């Protein structure tokens, strides 16, 4: 019995669509590539329901004849290449001839197109790779493609799509790539009848600012280098503006957005001495190179390419970045001691503690350490020294776990001394307990914010004057997607327009900090978490706020503040470790101290 059979055209196209059309953003990318190749001066994108329901791309390019309009939906049909030699000198965005056939296999597609010299255009409706309608139509010169109900006939694929904010974020990224690649084209993007982008043809620096925000005006460093192999130009970001996500790193080869770990490493390696670990600089770099020196036919999405001489390209790119940094006098100026796991922007107004505070100052500065006795153990308070007794058995000293276990059942703390304004050291009968004050305070605040979230009881400090935070569309979607979590922690925010957030209040524990910087830091942390740690969103926010509000190293504390901090620490959920796993305290036994002097 014969078991090998010829697949149907529909099944072949659906298999091809599995590589080319992975999500709504894939459709947007393919349609934008075609619009760019058509020589368009203006491109309009209309999205509904994050592309699941409706995607429309309208261009004013050359348009197509009736025959070409029909042919473009056949598999492996293209106007971009004609023979094998053409593969070695590709200048267009598309060339495989798979996109339209693949999209038509998994969606309901309607296309209107007209040549500029023609008086009338053609409309073609196709569904499941079958032509449903073909007729003459009055339409503007250029092409309008409408894609409805993506994956309507492949429900399993549709079920794998993410939430609307996530899918629309991917669409935004594709539009950003295209808008950066072609600054000479005007772009408009609408989502659910709301205008997201309205970009006129402009120079690159203006395009970057319009896409990512006014803050980028101050961080752009021009980069330009010309050699016999490659021409490099674009902009890089200042090190102090580096972020924990790679999202704002763009590489273009012959105006095509690419992903190249090799070239990314060349740039990142140049910044190594200027950045903390796991931080990434902004850059938009364009490489113009003879097409015969690159091979872009290595991946269905055409975002991965091969270079004939990678080593030379690596060295030239690295030299160009170094030259730009040196020209603008960028030096090693960042704090390498900061915790790179969940660090955020620096304190804007840290609490100042005097060596000899007055009674009113004591009361004010003591507030952040006041003990909530409802969260503490009911065991009676005892003196520090009575908490510890020598334990004479096979072990010479009580273990740290036992020490901490005893302290967790007590209210009171005894005399403690601050060391180097970073640590707290306490003498006990079995030795000395050394505590990292920043990690201890972070643990205390983490428990407090966690309780706020679980009880939806976050105390908010209302701002005297609401502040406006302008963000790029992707960051705007991140904030709206997590608005409920932020409100439970004490943030009071409202959307205003397409890219502006109004801040009415922030968590009471963070009233000394800039609300704008808090939210900007949270956005970066959430994006970084999605790409790296994969923590629950609420957990990521809670850890971030605890890190942000905790005492910075070098903060001097008085005796009342030290006692209050220790009392809260020893009644916390985990006295030994901070939320990010950093050790809070260590026991120095009598014997180990004695051995140091032998």
N, C-alpha and C positions, 0 to 999 in steps of 0.2 A: 504494500500500500504506500503510495507517495505521500510524503509529509511536508515537503517544501512547496510553498505556494507564493504567488505574486500578490503583494499587498495592494490594497486599493489606494487610489490617489488621496482620498480623505484621510486614511490611516497614515499614509506616508507624510502628509502635511502636518498631521497632529503630532507625529513623532518629532518632526523637525521643529514644530512649535515648542516642544518640551525643552529644546536648547535655546531657541531664539526668544520665545515669549514666556518668561518665567513669572511675571507679575505685570500690573498695569504700567509701571515705569518702563518696562521693556518695550511695550507698544509705543509709548511716548518717544523713547529714544529712536526707534526705527523710523517713525514718521518724521521726526525732526531731521534725521540724517537725509531722508529723501527731499525734504523741503530745502535744506541747505544746498544739496547737490543740484537742485532745480534753479539755483541762482536767485533765490528770494531776497528781497530787501526788507520785508516785514513778515513776521510769523506770529500768528495768534493761536494760543492753546486754550481750550475750554475743557474743564474737568468737572465731573459730577460724581459724588459718592466715592471720592478717592480713585476714580478711574474704573471702578467695578461696574458702574452703570453706564458711563458715557465718557468717551475721549474724542475730542475733535481738534484737528490741526488744520489751520487755514493759512495758505501762503500765496504770494503774488509772483511765484516763479514762472517758468516758461510754459507750464501746463502740458497736456498730452492730447494727442489725436484720439479718435475713437478706437482705432486698432491698438494703439499703445496702451490705452486705458484698459482694454480687455486683456491684453497680453501680460500686463504687470501682475495679474493675479495667478498666472501659471507658475509652477515651480521652476526655479533656476532660469528665470528670464531677467535680463538686465540690459541697460544701455551703457553701463559703466566700463565694461571690458568686452573684448571680442576674441582674444587669443591668449595663449600661454605667456607671451612676452609682456602683455599688459599687466600681469600680476606683479611684475618686478618694478612697475612705475605707477602704482596706484596713487591718484591725487584726490579721489572722491571719498566721501564718508562711507557710502555703501558700495558693494560690488558683487555680493554673493547671489543676489536674486532670490532670496528665501523669505524676506520679511513679509511682503504683502500676502503671499500664499500661506504662510504660517499663521498670520493674524486672521485671515479669512477662514481658516480651518477651525478656529476656536472662538469666533465671535460673529456678530452680525455687523457687516461692513457696508457702508454706503459712501460712494465717492463721486464728487462732481469735479470736472476738470475742463479747461478750455485753453486752447492756444491763444496767444495775444493777437495773432493775425486772423483768427477765426471769428465769425459772427455769432456762433452758437456753440455750446459745449455739450458734454455727454454725462449722463448719470448712470452709474452701475451699482446695483444692490446685489450683494453676494452673502450667502449664509451657509455655513458648513461646507465651504468650497464649491457650492453650486450657485450659478448665476440665477437670481430671482427676477431681476429687472434690468433692462438696458434701454435707454431712451434719450432723445435730445432734450436739452434743458437750457434755459437762459441762466447764465451764471457769470461771475466775474472772471477775468483772466487769472490763471493760476490753478491751484488744486485745493479742494476741501475734502478731507477724509474724516468720516465719523465712524467710530467703533463703539458698538453698543453691546451690553451684557456679555462681558468677557468671560470665557470658560462656561458659557451657558450649557454647552453640550458635553462638558467634561467636569461634572460636579465635584469629583474628587480633587481636581486641581483648584477649584474655587474655594473648597474648604480649607486649603492650606494657606490661603491669603491671610495676612495679618489684619489688625484693626485699621480703621480708616486713617487715623493720624500717622501710623507707621507707613502705610502704603503711600500716602500723600507726601510724606517726607522723602521717600525714594523718588517720587516724581519731581519734587523740588530740586533734588540733587541733579537729576538728568537735565532739567531746564538750566540750572546754574552752569553745568558743564558746557552746554551748547552756547549759552549767552556769553561765557568767558572766552570760548573758542572763537566766536564770531562777534566781535564788538562792533563791526560795521553794519550789523543787522539790527532792526528794531524788534523788540520782543514784548508780547503781552501774554499774561497768564491769568486765567480766571478759574476759581474753584467755588462751586455752588453759588454762582452769580456774584461772587466777591472778587474784586480785582486784587491780585497778589503782586504782580509785576507790571510795570508799564515803562519799558526801557527804550529810549531813543538811541540811534547810532551815536557812539561816543568813544573817547579814547579809554584805554584800559584802566587807568587809575580811577576815573569817574565810574566805570562799570563796577569795579570792585567795591567802591563806597556805596553805590546804589544797591548792590546785592547784599552786602554784609553789614552796613551801618556806618554812621559818621565817625565812629571811634577808629576806623581804619585809616582815616586821613593822617593820623599822627604816627602810625607804625609802619608805613610802607617805605621800603628801601629799594631803589631801582637797581636792577641787575642786568648787565649787558656785556656780551663778549662775542667776538667774531673770529672764527678760525677757518682753515681750509676744509675742516671736517663738518663743523656745525656752527650755526649762529644761535646764540642764547640771549634771550631778553625776557623781561618780566619784572616781578616784584617779589621781595622776600620780607618777612616780618621781623620786627625787633625782638630780641630774646625775651624781654620782660613781658611781652604779650603772648608768650607761648601758652598752649592749652594742653589738656590731658587727652584730647581726641585728635585723630588724624583728619577729621572731616574737612578741614579747610586747608588741604594740601592738594594742589592741582598741577599736573604735568601734562603738557600738550606736545605732541610730535607732529609737525606739519598740520597744525590746527586740529588735531584729533586728540581728545582726552584719552589718556592711557593710565594703566596701573602698572608700575614698575618698582618692585621692592629693591631692585639693584640701584636705580637712580635715586629713589627715596633715601637709601642708605648713604649715598654720596652726599646728599644735602644734610641729613641728620648728623652724619659723622663730623661735618664741618662745624655744627652748632654744639658738639658734645661738651666742650669746656664751658659753654655759656648757659647750659640748661640743666635743671635737676633731672633725675632719672624719670622716665616715663612721661616727659613733657615734649610737645611737638610744636615746631614753629609754623607760622603761616607762610605759604609761598604759592605763587602762580607763575610758573616758568614755561616758556615756549621754546622748543627746540626746532629749528628749521634745518633739515638735513636732506640730502639727495635721496629720493625714494628708493633707489637701487641699493642703498646701504641698510635698509630696514625691510623686515618681512612682517606685514600685518595680518597675513592669512594664517594665523595660528590658533584662533579662538572664534567661536560663532558670534560672540558679542563684540569682537574687534577692539577690545580694550587692552589686550595683551599683545605685545609685539616683540620681535627679536632684532637685535642690532648686530651688524657684521663685526664691529670692533667695539665691544663693550668697555674694555679697559681704557681706551683712549677717551671715550665719551665720559666715563666716570671721572677721569682725571681733569678733563676740561671743565666739567660742571662744578666739581669741587673747587677748582681754582677760581672760577667765576664767582662763586658764593663767598669765598674767603676775601676776594678783592672787594666785593661790595660791602662786607662787614667792616673791613679795615678802612675803606674810604669814608665810612660814616662813623668811625671811631667807636665801634662796639667793642666793649671789653668785658672781662669776667666780672660781673657785678651782682650776680644773684646769690641768694642765701642757700648754700648747699646743705645746711643743717635742718631745713624744714622737712617734715614728714611728707614724702611724696605719695603715700598711699591714699590719703584723703585730704591733702592740703588744699587750701583755697587762697583767695587774695588776702593781703596783709590786713591787720586791724586798722581801721580808719581812726577810731578814737579809743584806744585802750584805756582801761581804768587805771588811774594814777594813785598809788598808795604811798603816803608819807611815812617817814621813819617814826615820827612822833605825832600821830593824828590826834586831833581834838575829839571831844566826846561826840560832837555832831558828825565829824568826819568818820569816826569809828562806826557810828550807826549807819552811815550811808554806804561805806565800803564793805561793811559786814553783810549787807543785804543779800549779795549773791551767794553767800555761804550759809545763810540761815538754815537751820535743820528743820525739816518737816517731820515732826515726831510721829505723825500717823504712819509714816513709812518705815519707822525704826522698830527694832525688837522691843518687847516689853520687859526684858530682863533688866533689873536694877543697875544703875550706874555704879562703877567701881573705879578705884584709882588705877592709873596706868600700871604702877609697879606690882599691884596685886593680881594683875592679869597673868603674870608669868611666874612660874616656879621652875627650879631646876628639875629635870627629869632624869634620874639616874637609872639607866638600864643599858641594853646593848648599844643604843645610840647615845651619843654624848650630848646632843641638844634636841630640843623640840623642833620639828620640821616647820617649814614656812606654812604649809597647809594647816598644821595644827595651830600655829600662832594666829593666822588669819581667821581660822574657824572660831577661836576664842574671842577675838576682837569683834566678830560679826554679831555677837550676842550682847554687846555692851553699848551704852550711851556715851559715857564720858571718855575723854582722852586726857592724858597728862601732858607734862612738859615736852615740847618738841622744838627742834632748832632747824632753821632754814639754812641750807648750805649752797653757796654760790648762786643764790636766787633761782635755783633750778630744782633743788631737791629738798626733801624734809627728812631729817634723821631723828630717830627716837631711841633712847636707851631703854632696854628691857633687861630683866634678870638673866635671860638666856643669851643676850648679845645686843645687837643693834638692828633696827629695821630702817632700811633706806628706801625712800619713796620718791618716785618721779612725780612732781606736783602737777605738771601739765597732763600727764596720762591719768592721774588720779581724778583731776577735775573733769576730764573728758568722760571718764566712766560715770561719774555722778550725773553729769548733764545728759549723757545717753539714756540713763534710766529715767530721768525726768521727762525727756522728749518722747521716749517710748510710751510712758504712762499717758502723756498728753494725746498721743496718736490713738492708743487703744481705747481711751475714754472720750476721745474727741473733745478734749477740754483744754486745748492749747490757749494760754493767756496771750492776748494780743495787745501791743502798745500802739495806740492810734497815733498817726502822724499829725502834727499841727497843720502841715500843708501837704496834701497828697503829692507823691512824686511820679513822674512819667518815665517809664523805661522803654526805649525804642530798641527793638531787636530785629534780627533778620527772620524771614518767614519760617525757617526750620526751627529756630529757637522758640519762636512764637508758638509753634505746634507742640513743642516739648512742654512748655509751661501750661498750655491749656489742657493737655492730656493728663497732667498731674496736679491740676488745680485743687481737686478734693483733698489730696494728701497734704498739700501746702496749707490749706485752710485749717485742717485738723491740728497742724503744728503751730498755728498762730498768725500765718500770713493772710492778709486781707487784700485781694487783688481783683481787678476787673479788666476784661479786654476792652480796648478802645481803638477802633479802626482796624486796619489790616496787620499792623506790626507794632502796636503800642500797648503797653500794660500800665494801668494806673495802680499804684501801690498806696493803699489806705492805712495799712498797719503791718507790723512785723512782730515776731515772737518777743515777749517781754524780756526774756533773758538776753536778747540780742539788740536791745534798744540803743546800745552804745555804738552799733555798727551801721554802716551805710546800707539801707535797704536795697539799693540798686546793685551794689557789689555782692550782697548776699544772694540775690536772685541770679545774677550773672554767674556766680560761682556754682550755684545749684544746677543751673542749666548744663554747664560744662561737666559737672560731676555725673549728672544723669546720662549724658551722652557717652562719657567715658565708661560708665558702669555698663551700659548696654553693649558696648563693644568689647569689654574686658571681663569684668567680674561677674556679671549676670546676677547681682543681688536683687532681692525684691526692691521695687522702687521705693517703698516706704522705708525700708532698712537703709537704703543708700542716702535718702534725705536726712534721716535721723542721725546717722553717723557723720554726715557732712556738717550738720548744724552743731553737733556736739564738738567736733573738731574746731569749727569756726569760733564758737563761744568760749572754748576752754582757755585757761590762763596761758599766755605765751611764755616761753622760757625767758627768764630775766625779770619776772615780776616779783617785787619784794612784798612779802606778807607780814602782817603783825601777828602777835600771839593769838588774838581772838580769831582771826581769819584762818590760821593754821589749825586751831582746835576744831573750828566748824567744818573745815574741809575734811579732816581726818574722821570726824564723827560721821559724816555722810558717806565717806568712802567705806568705812567698816560696816556700814549697814546696806551697802549696795549689792547688786545681784552677783557681781564677780569682782572681788577685791584684788585679784592677782593680775588680771589682764584688761587692757583697754579694748574697746570694740573692734579695733583693727588687728588685735593679737599682740600688740606691744606690751611688754612686761611692765607692771606698775610698781611692784616692790620686790625687794630681795632681803633675806635675812642674813646678817653677818654674825655668826656664832662667836661666843667668847674664845673658843679654841682657835678659830680661823684668825681672829684679831691678834691673839697671842702669837700665833705662828708667823705673822708678818714681821714681828720684831725679833725673831730668833736668828 
